[in-house]
Amino acid sequence: MRACLWGGLTILLLSLIYVAPCFGECARGSFEADIEWADLIFAGTLDRSEVVRGAGTIITRHHFSQIHYIKGKGPKDALVLAQVGGRLGNEEITTDEALDFRQGRRYVAFAHKGAGRDKAGYYAFNACGVNLFEFWAETESGPLIVHVGNGSPLLAVRDRYLLLLRDESWESAHPPSGYAVFARPPKRSLAEEVRSADSTYAADRERLDPPGGIRLFALWPHQDPETRVTEGPFIDWLARVCERVAAAADSGKAR
């Protein structure tokens, strides 16, 4: 029963954060749809950001170095990623979907190519899907750890899902109400949690959209198995997912 409750909570989480990118608005979609729509997926370190005036708007240009392309090909040594919004003098434009980049941090980001007068540039996806991953060390001498855009660290990657750590405690999400609806889940080993996620995923596989698609599972802070995913294994995993998405797209075109 516990696995079923945990799976139900996970599906709720997905319904809140899995949406497809769309300029100016967020529409529901899948992780695979984000990958297919992206012209570039890359890992890079943010060196600096500058705010400039664009065609009738304000644009922030983020300059990345130490680039590694996971999907597509772009400039070899540096990449400029733009997004609408920023402040110039007393004028400011803000968007709810703007990504929050921080100088000196390393990221995996999704980008699409501009059109018309902006066709030479690349634009960031809106921050309404799981299309930004940030790397930082959790201890002074520790390795760079992968975090999902909202700051949740990745605990494990599997072929069809990611296991992450929630940023909200069980107690704050389930305040005393007089009704014992959910039992506080116990802390278990990573192997046990992976087996539980495998079972839940298998049971829900055909009901997912797309069937067999990438999903997120999350543990509460008190369940933290103290495992973390670093850049290399994560990029290898994402590259395999990109290859799978490309193969599925080619198969669909051939029909």
Secondary structure, DSSP 8 states (H G I E B T S, - for coil): -HHHHHHHHHHHHHHHH-EEEETTEEEE--HHHHHHH-SEEEEEEEEEEEEEE-SSSEEEEEEEEEEEEEES---SSEEEEEEE-EEETTEEE--TT-----TT-EEEEEEEE--GGGTTSEEE--TTSS-EEEEEESSTTS-EEEEETTS-BEEEE-SSEEEEE-SS-HHHHS---S---S-------HHHHHHHHHHHHHHHGGGSSSTT--EEEEE-GGG------BHHHHHHHHHHHHHHHHHHHHHHHH-
